[in-house]
C-alpha cells in the first residue's frame, strides 16, 4: 500500500506492505521518520470494556453488566475503572445466569440499562472504546440500548480488538480469534479470573490488548487499527460507578 510522505517538500509516495500500517517508517526520498497510517490518530486515551447481556440480539435483549478500564499511552490504568449491573426489561434466564454468573438477585436494585450507559458515557468522556468482537456485538448493544434510552445520543469511535489478534496471528482459515484463543496464544494467566463475568473478561482483555500492541510495535494511539462508530447517551450529571 502507498501513503504520501507527510513532508511538504517531498513528493514521494512510500510503498510498504500492509503489515507496516501503524508502524513508524522512513521515507526513502527525504529520510523523514513518520507513522505509516492514514488518517493519523493522535488520541492515546482508550476505554477497554466488556458487556454481559440477556442474549445475542441487541433489539430484543438487554445489557445486565458492564465493566471497563482505562488504557492510556499504551498502559492499563488499573485504578481507573467502571462497573455496574443493569436491570433488564425481562427476567434473566437460568441459562444466562449459569453462563455469566449474573442472576436476577444481582440486578434487582440496579438502574436500567440506559441510565447505566449514560453514566458510562460520562466516565468515558472523549476516549475511544475497545471491545473484543465489538464490531459485531458490543457496539451494536451500546447503540440499540442508547436509542431505547430516548434522550440525546453521541457518536463514539470504537476499535474491535479482534483486529489486533488478526494482525498478530494471521487470518488463515481455522485461526480462531476468540478471547480464549488469544489468551492461550499469549500465555496469559487466568488464575483468579472469572470468565464470562464482565469484570473478569475486561481484566483479561486489557492484558491481551497491552501485550498484542507491544508485540506488534503499534504506537500508543493504535494507528493501523480500523475504527467504527457506536452511540452512547449524551453524558449527564450523575453518579459514576466504580469498582
Secondary structure, 3 states (H helix, E strand, C coil): CEEECCCCCCCCEEECCHHHCCCEEECCCCCCEEECCCCCCCCCEEEEEEEEECCCCCCCCCEEEEEEEEEECCEEEEEEEEEEECECCCCCCHHHHHHHCCCHHHHCCCCEHHHHHHHHHHHHCCCEEEECCCCCCHHHHHHHHHHHHCCCEEEEEEEECHHHHHHHHCCCCCCCCCHHHHHHHHCCCCCCCCCCCHHHHHHHHHHHHHHHHHHHCCCCCCCCCCCEEEEEECCCCCCCCCC
